[in-house]
């Protein structure tokens, strides 16, 4: 559809709606086609958050029976980066 500049100024919302529906919208200035409205593709943003569903991951994770057991051996503490918890008989640096 072709519109004059004056028609476009007064009916901009209608022209945008037509362009969004896929129709060709041309605006003329002084009898010559000047502008064609086209729909732009917006960049994809993050996926909208979905509502949480209780139990969605039920049965997907398995733990050993002793997962709650505290680490006891010094080797285990060192392995997991808890060296500070090893009692080596030295006074704590942070103790005042």
Buried (B, 14 or more C-beta within 10 A) or exposed (E): EEBEEEBBEEEEEBBEEBBEEEEEBBBBEEEEEEEEBEEEEEEEEEEEEEEEEEEEEEEEEEEEEEEEEEEEEBEEBEEEEEEEEEEEEEEEEEEE
